[in-house]
């Protein structure tokens, strides 16, 4: 029982931390791109942020896919997309 409680606590705290990191990254990518002279193209930065937000919101689908398929197949698909 103690082991299950420990697993629950780890999952309970790791999910909000993961979400906060993802939202922070989506929030500051534009500032990061503006600080680099190579990445100053507005449309490109907007498209990158949009795709990152879309795939970040689909995280639960990727998590469900990990239950049925191997790690290499799921993350290989993410890399191709």
N, C-alpha and C positions, 0 to 999 in steps of 0.2 A: 504494500500500500504506500509506503514511504517513497518508493521508486516512482510510482505513478504520479504522486503529488509533485515530485521534483520535475518530472517531464512536463506536467501541466504548467508549472511556474515558469519553466524555461520557454515554452511555447507562448505563454501568455505575455511575457515581456519581450520576446523576440519579434513578434508580429507588429506591435506598435513601433518599435525601433526601426524595423524594416520599412514600414510605411512612411515614417518621418524622414528617413534618409532618401527615399524615392521622391517624395514631394519636395524636399529641399533641393535635390538635384535638378528637378524639372523647373524649379523656381529660379535658380541661379545660372543655368546654362547660357542664358542671353547675356548676362553680365560678363561671364567668362568669355564668350565669343566676341563681345564688344571690346574687351581688353586686348585681344589678339588682332594684329593688323591683317592676318591672313584670313580670319573668319568674320570679316565685317559685313558679309552679305546678309541682309535682313531676311530675305525670303528663305534662304538656306537654313538659317537659324530657327525660323518659325517652323519649317517642315521637320527639322530634327526634333524640336521640342514636342510637336504634335504627335509624331510617331512614338516618341518615348512615352508620352502620356497614354496613348492608346494601348501600347503593349504592356505598360505598367498596370493598367486597369484590367487587363486580361490575365493577370498573374494567377488568379484562382483556376482558370482553365488550364494553364500550364501545370499547376500543382496537381490537378486531377489527372492530367495526362501522365505525370510521373508515377502515379499509382498503377497505371496499366502498361506503360512502355518503359524502356530502359532510359537511363540518364543521357546516354550518348544520342539517342534518337530524338528526344525532346529538345535538348539544347542545340543539337545540330540543326533542327528545324528552326529554332529561334535565330541562330546565326545566319541561316540562308534568308530568312525573312528580313 
